Amino acid sequence: MNKALIRSLCLLTLLVSVAVRIQTNLSREAMVSDFDVGAVVSDVIRKHGYALRDNPIKPPRVLSSVIYFQRPECDQPSLVLPYYISAETLPLLVRLTSPGFHYQFYYLDSSWSEESRVPMFLEWVKYAVLDVFGASQYVPVKKALVLAEAPDCHPAAQIDWRSVWQKDNKRKAATGTNASVAEPAGT
């Protein structure tokens, strides 16, 4: 290989790692700021016409961040748990749900049927690098969502969770305005 090519690749790797470090600090600031993932998730649920339910677990417990909502076609409430992408959520979900519940994990513009921390981290890196250059439509915070639904629940309409991370929501939350959600693509 050519020395110039190797040096260029090393320099590119160094620049990307510095950009990711800068974005880590920025996302840490975004998490500390007024951006409330739970409030935005609640707005997304309300926008789809579902009734929110009270969480029986009160702060400061970890499970107090769970958002319960009722779909009309389901007997049991569905729940959404915002969590850090590096966290193990299955032990928490077992405490919240009955056997047979279906889990779907969401982060930015991807979803998984199993907890997939490495692909979520790679999604974060992708959008963190894009955000450094102003090319990301999402706020690359390290908070993901897991949706848990009862086995007998077959929702008629899917919720577009991508809007939770859209930059408009962060700006509206930071300014104190109502965190309304952008219209999902295709509607």
Secondary structure as the mmCIF struct_conf table of DSSP 4:
data_model
#
loop_
_struct_conf.conf_type_id
_struct_conf.id
_struct_conf.beg_label_comp_id
_struct_conf.beg_label_asym_id
_struct_conf.beg_label_seq_id
_struct_conf.end_label_comp_id
_struct_conf.end_label_asym_id
_struct_conf.end_label_seq_id
HELX_RH_AL_P HELX_RH_AL_P1 LYS A 3 VAL A 32
TURN_TY1_P TURN_TY1_P1 SER A 33 ASP A 34
HELX_RH_AL_P HELX_RH_AL_P2 VAL A 37 LYS A 47
TURN_TY1_P TURN_TY1_P2 HIS A 48 GLY A 49
HELX_LH_PP_P HELX_LH_PP_P1 TYR A 50 TYR A 50
STRN STRN1 ALA A 51 ARG A 53
BEND BEND1 PRO A 56 ILE A 57
HELX_LH_PP_P HELX_LH_PP_P2 LYS A 58 LYS A 58
TURN_TY1_P TURN_TY1_P3 PRO A 59 PRO A 60
BEND BEND2 ARG A 61 ARG A 61
HELX_RH_3T_P HELX_RH_3T_P1 VAL A 62 SER A 65
STRN STRN2 ILE A 67 GLN A 70
TURN_TY1_P TURN_TY1_P4 PRO A 72 GLU A 73
BEND BEND3 ASP A 75 GLN A 76
STRN STRN3 SER A 78 TYR A 84
TURN_TY1_P TURN_TY1_P5 ILE A 85 SER A 86
BEND BEND4 ALA A 87 ALA A 87
HELX_RH_AL_P HELX_RH_AL_P3 LEU A 90 LEU A 96
BEND BEND5 THR A 97 THR A 97
TURN_TY1_P TURN_TY1_P6 PRO A 99 GLY A 100
STRN STRN4 HIS A 102 TYR A 107
TURN_TY1_P TURN_TY1_P7 LEU A 108 ASP A 109
STRN STRN5 SER A 110 TRP A 112
BEND BEND6 SER A 113 GLU A 114
HELX_RH_AL_P HELX_RH_AL_P4 ARG A 117 VAL A 132
TURN_TY1_P TURN_TY1_P8 PHE A 133 GLY A 134
BEND BEND7 GLN A 137 GLN A 137
STRN STRN6 TYR A 138 TYR A 138
BEND BEND8 LYS A 142 LYS A 142
STRN STRN7 LYS A 143 GLU A 149
TURN_TY1_P TURN_TY1_P9 PRO A 151 ASP A 152
BEND BEND9 ALA A 156 ALA A 157
HELX_RH_3T_P HELX_RH_3T_P2 TRP A 161 TRP A 165
STRN STRN8 GLN A 166 GLN A 166
HELX_RH_AL_P HELX_RH_AL_P5 LYS A 167 THR A 175
TURN_TY1_P TURN_TY1_P10 GLY A 176 GLY A 176
BEND BEND10 THR A 177 THR A 177
HELX_LH_PP_P HELX_LH_PP_P3 ALA A 182 PRO A 184
TURN_TY1_P TURN_TY1_P11 ALA A 185 GLY A 186
#
